[in-house]
Amino acid sequence: MNLFSKNRIFVIAEMANSHEGDLSQAKKITANASNSGADAIKFQKFTADELAEPDHEYYNLYKSQEMTIKEWNELITFAKSQNLKVFVDVFGIKSAKTISKLNVDGYKIHSADLSNLQLLKFLSGVTRPVLVSTAGSFLNEVDEALKILLKTPKEIVLMHGFQGYPTQLEDLNLLRISELKKRYNMPVGLMDHLSGDSKMTLIAPLIGISLGATVVEKHITLDRSKKGEDYHSSLNPNEFKDLVSLIRSTEKSLGSTNFELSKNELKYRLEHKKNTISKKFIKKGTKLCEGMFEFRRTKQKRESVPFYDFNGKKCSVNIPEKAVLTHSMINNKQRKVAAVIACRINSTRLFAKPLQHLGEYSILEFSINQLRKSALIDEIVLAISEHPGNEIFVNFAKTHSLKFILGDDKDVLKRLIDGTKYVNADIVLRHTPDDPYLYWEGIDSLIKKHIDGNFDFSYMHNVPLGSSLEVINLQALETSHRNGGQKHRSELCSLYIYENKKKFKIYRFIPEKFLQRPELRLTVDTPQDLFVARLIYNSLGNSGKPIPLKRIIKFLDENPDVAKINSDVPLGVSRIWN
């Protein structure tokens, strides 16, 4: 069903028992919830006998608020006519079975039933969304409930907050929202239950949203001053409407997590950023350095070149005194190249492949040593998945003084694009982090051919599997992302180019004959591959220094039993250019 979008806050009006068992009252509250802009209404379906023993102090009250199945059907039908989704709190197996036969969109498990095995088992079999209250619950209780509920795929939202009649501000613990998201990697909502007349009652949900809540549940009543059932934390209809308006404004203000600048931000840059201005006349061919320029705002509203992009490069034209330095003044052959490495910890075949060790060095560390042999790579960037567990790559980047960005776990192509933009590069050298033995000696030849020939995409042909590299223009990556589908945004980052060759100018770099050995596997994708990689390093490695590809091929030819270890491993769909 996918009700809960990452980009839109889902607002639920919680009626609870403010209808006091009166169907006409329930319809009025429902209509007001719709007029207030709520996405859904939530009811509570129970019988007194499911909630309590007959001698419980509230048993008779619960009994008075029961509605017949006919009334429930009428109320749910009415809510649908008001363009509302319908969620129902179910307080027992009987109520759950009854309400599941009606046209509801989802269920909620009250925290009182978080250990109700019968109810959990029943709801484990449904496919409609389930809201799970974590109120007053220990984490192990949440863990055990989710184990059962997730047996059938469904949308689940953890709802933070508890009904304190009303909840005190110091008991709200909004920071738990981000911790729940981090621990369970699923949507989290907020049901704050602050007093309806508190100044914080309209503010707390907005704070919750900023901490990652994507669902807001709030009580609604017709008139709080009458102090009917569940009035404590309820909003009147006009107040609920104000809350929805504030939520939509907050949603708009939060924007996106990416750092692509908006039109207004770009306009701000032109109006307020300082330009790089030449202090004196600079002759064509001069190597540029910081001392030749000063930095001031000018009437000329255009982007100028930052110091880190011109330092050490030669100008391709004469630059007059007091001129704003632009990219067109720098030799076009000196385009900026970034080696961007997409990193994530998970793999179905071999866990944490880039961090497996060859001797005293990880595969990632060993391959970076090879990239650093290039004279034409300007930057090395790790494009790390933001999915929990990948913090280890962030630590790696910091330890090894590498630049890094965080991005969507599945959209690898977007991470490559963001990593390239982060360092203002326009050409990407793509390297897979689980390939320890690159044809590093050919990197600069590949890059030079790519730039000199003005190609969109260049790749090494017929070298051993895992030794090849790709050089891709940023523009080609952006075209692939814009026009491609989900499969093109996965680790198959150049698949769109492969499938649309006529749209791109492509160069195939063919190495010398001895290196053309595509049947050899030097990638690390399986335990067999890792065993071979370690045997190679143990025989040829020397303190992490790059090993020439010729020596590796020669070693495998002289030791065919080693090459045979992983020779029957399937090629894999990601190797499309060899």
VENJO-V916490 format. One record per residue. N is the residue number from 1. SS is DSSP state (~ for helix, > for strand, _ for the rest). PHI is phi as a letter, one per 30 degrees, with the letter a starting at -180 (999 if undefined). Layout:
{{N,SS,PHI} {N,SS,PHI}}
This chain:
{{1,_,999} {2,_,h} {3,_,d} {4,_,c} {5,_,d} {6,_,d} {7,_,c} {8,_,b} {9,_,d} {10,>,c} {11,>,c} {12,>,c} {13,>,d} {14,>,c} {15,>,d} {16,>,h} {17,_,c} {18,_,d} {19,_,d} {20,_,h} {21,_,i} {22,_,c} {23,~,d} {24,~,d} {25,~,d} {26,~,d} {27,~,d} {28,~,d} {29,~,d} {30,~,d} {31,~,d} {32,~,d} {33,~,d} {34,~,d} {35,~,d} {36,_,d} {37,_,j} {38,_,d} {39,_,d} {40,>,b} {41,>,c} {42,>,b} {43,>,c} {44,>,c} {45,>,c} {46,_,a} {47,_,b} {48,~,e} {49,~,d} {50,~,d} {51,~,d} {52,_,a} {53,_,d} {54,_,e} {55,_,d} {56,_,d} {57,_,d} {58,_,c} {59,~,e} {60,~,d} {61,~,d} {62,~,e} {63,~,d} {64,~,d} {65,_,c} {66,_,d} {67,_,b} {68,_,d} {69,~,d} {70,~,d} {71,~,d} {72,~,d} {73,~,d} {74,~,d} {75,~,d} {76,~,d} {77,~,d} {78,~,d} {79,~,e} {80,~,d} {81,~,d} {82,_,c} {83,_,i} {84,_,c} {85,>,d} {86,>,b} {87,>,c} {88,>,b} {89,>,d} {90,>,c} {91,_,c} {92,_,l} {93,~,d} {94,~,d} {95,~,d} {96,~,d} {97,~,d} {98,~,d} {99,~,d} {100,~,d} {101,_,d} {102,_,c} {103,_,d} {104,_,c} {105,_,c} {106,>,a} {107,>,b} {108,>,b} {109,>,c} {110,_,d} {111,~,d} {112,~,d} {113,~,c} {114,_,d} {115,_,c} {116,_,d} {117,~,e} {118,~,e} {119,~,d} {120,~,d} {121,~,d} {122,~,d} {123,~,d} {124,~,d} {125,_,c} {126,_,d} {127,_,c} {128,_,d} {129,>,e} {130,>,b} {131,>,c} {132,>,c} {133,>,d} {134,_,c} {135,_,e} {136,_,h} {137,_,c} {138,_,d} {139,~,d} {140,~,d} {141,~,d} {142,~,d} {143,~,e} {144,~,d} {145,~,d} {146,~,d} {147,~,e} {148,~,d} {149,~,d} {150,_,d} {151,_,d} {152,_,c} {153,_,e} {154,_,a} {155,_,d} {156,>,b} {157,>,b} {158,>,d} {159,>,c} {160,>,c} {161,_,k} {162,_,b} {163,_,d} {164,_,c} {165,_,h} {166,_,d} {167,>,d} {168,_,d} {169,~,e} {170,~,d} {171,~,c} {172,_,d} {173,_,h} {174,_,d} {175,_,d} {176,~,d} {177,~,e} {178,~,d} {179,~,d} {180,~,d} {181,~,d} {182,~,d} {183,~,d} {184,~,c} {185,_,h} {186,_,b} {187,_,e} {188,>,b} {189,>,c} {190,>,b} {191,_,b} {192,_,d} {193,_,h} {194,>,d} {195,_,e} {196,_,d} {197,_,c} {198,_,d} {199,~,d} {200,~,d} {201,~,d} {202,_,c} {203,_,c} {204,~,e} {205,~,d} {206,~,d} {207,~,d} {208,~,e} {209,~,d} {210,~,d} {211,_,c} {212,_,j} {213,_,d} {214,_,c} {215,>,b} {216,>,b} {217,>,c} {218,>,b} {219,>,d} {220,>,b} {221,_,b} {222,_,d} {223,_,a} {224,~,d} {225,~,d} {226,~,d} {227,_,h} {228,_,d} {229,_,d} {230,_,h} {231,_,d} {232,_,e} {233,_,c} {234,>,d} {235,>,c} {236,_,d} {237,~,e} {238,~,d} {239,~,d} {240,~,d} {241,~,d} {242,~,d} {243,~,d} {244,~,d} {245,~,d} {246,~,d} {247,~,d} {248,~,d} {249,~,d} {250,~,d} {251,~,e} {252,~,d} {253,~,d} {254,~,d} {255,_,i} {256,_,c} {257,_,d} {258,_,d} {259,_,c} {260,_,d} {261,_,d} {262,_,d} {263,~,e} {264,~,d} {265,~,d} {266,~,d} {267,~,d} {268,~,e} {269,~,e} {270,~,d} {271,~,d} {272,~,b} {273,_,d} {274,_,d} {275,>,c} {276,>,d} {277,>,c} {278,>,d} {279,_,d} {280,_,a} {281,_,d} {282,>,b} {283,_,d} {284,_,e} {285,_,j} {286,_,d} {287,>,d} {288,_,d} {289,_,b} {290,~,e} {291,~,d} {292,~,d} {293,>,b} {294,>,b} {295,>,b} {296,>,b} {297,_,d} {298,_,b} {299,_,d} {300,_,d} {301,_,d} {302,_,a} {303,_,d} {304,_,c} {305,_,d} {306,_,d} {307,~,e} {308,~,d} {309,~,c} {310,~,c} {311,_,e} {312,_,i} {313,_,c} {314,>,c} {315,>,d} {316,_,c} {317,_,b} {318,_,d} {319,>,c} {320,_,d} {321,_,d} {322,_,i} {323,_,d} {324,>,d} {325,_,d} {326,_,b} {327,~,d} {328,~,d} {329,~,d} {330,>,c} {331,_,e} {332,_,d} {333,_,d} {334,_,c} {335,_,d} {336,_,d} {337,>,c} {338,>,b} {339,>,d} {340,>,c} {341,>,c} {342,>,d} {343,>,c} {344,_,a} {345,_,d} {346,_,d} {347,_,a} {348,_,d} {349,_,c} {350,_,a} {351,_,d} {352,_,h} {353,~,e} {354,~,d} {355,~,c} {356,_,d} {357,>,c} {358,>,c} {359,_,i} {360,_,c} {361,>,c} {362,>,d} {363,~,e} {364,~,d} {365,~,d} {366,~,d} {367,~,d} {368,~,d} {369,~,e} {370,~,d} {371,~,d} {372,_,d} {373,_,d} {374,_,d} {375,_,c} {376,_,c} {377,_,d} {378,_,d} {379,>,b} {380,>,b} {381,>,b} {382,>,c} {383,>,c} {384,>,c} {385,>,d} {386,_,d} {387,_,d} {388,_,e} {389,_,j} {390,_,c} {391,~,e} {392,~,d} {393,~,d} {394,~,d} {395,~,d} {396,~,d} {397,~,d} {398,~,d} {399,~,d} {400,_,c} {401,_,h} {402,_,c} {403,>,d} {404,>,a} {405,>,b} {406,>,c} {407,>,a} {408,_,e} {409,_,d} {410,_,d} {411,_,d} {412,~,d} {413,~,d} {414,~,d} {415,~,d} {416,~,d} {417,~,d} {418,~,d} {419,~,d} {420,~,d} {421,~,d} {422,~,e} {423,_,c} {424,_,h} {425,_,c} {426,_,b} {427,>,b} {428,>,c} {429,>,c} {430,>,c} {431,_,b} {432,_,d} {433,_,d} {434,_,c} {435,>,c} {436,_,d} {437,_,c} {438,_,d} {439,_,d} {440,~,d} {441,~,d} {442,~,c} {443,~,e} {444,~,d} {445,~,d} {446,~,d} {447,~,d} {448,~,d} {449,~,d} {450,~,d} {451,~,d} {452,~,d} {453,_,d} {454,_,h} {455,_,d} {456,_,d} {457,>,b} {458,>,b} {459,>,b} {460,>,d} {461,>,c} {462,_,i} {463,_,d} {464,_,e} {465,>,d} {466,_,j} {467,_,c} {468,_,d} {469,_,b} {470,>,b} {471,>,c} {472,>,b} {473,>,d} {474,~,e} {475,~,d} {476,~,d} {477,~,d} {478,~,d} {479,~,d} {480,~,d} {481,~,d} {482,~,d} {483,~,c} {484,_,d} {485,_,c} {486,_,e} {487,~,d} {488,~,d} {489,~,c} {490,_,d} {491,_,d} {492,_,d} {493,_,d} {494,_,c} {495,~,d} {496,~,d} {497,~,d} {498,~,d} {499,~,d} {500,_,b} {501,~,e} {502,~,d} {503,~,d} {504,_,b} {505,_,c} {506,>,c} {507,>,c} {508,>,c} {509,>,d} {510,>,c} {511,_,d} {512,_,d} {513,~,e} {514,~,d} {515,~,d} {516,_,d} {517,_,b} {518,_,d} {519,_,d} {520,_,d} {521,>,c} {522,_,c} {523,>,d} {524,_,b} {525,_,b} {526,_,b} {527,~,e} {528,~,d} {529,~,d} {530,~,d} {531,~,d} {532,~,d} {533,~,e} {534,~,d} {535,~,d} {536,~,d} {537,~,d} {538,~,d} {539,~,d} {540,~,c} {541,_,d} {542,_,a} {543,_,h} {544,_,i} {545,_,d} {546,_,e} {547,_,c} {548,_,e} {549,~,d} {550,~,e} {551,~,d} {552,~,d} {553,~,d} {554,~,d} {555,~,d} {556,~,d} {557,~,d} {558,~,d} {559,_,b} {560,~,d} {561,~,d} {562,~,d} {563,~,d} {564,~,d} {565,~,e} {566,_,c} {567,_,d} {568,_,c} {569,_,d} {570,_,e} {571,_,d} {572,_,j} {573,_,d} {574,_,d} {575,_,c} {576,_,c} {577,_,c} {578,_,d}}
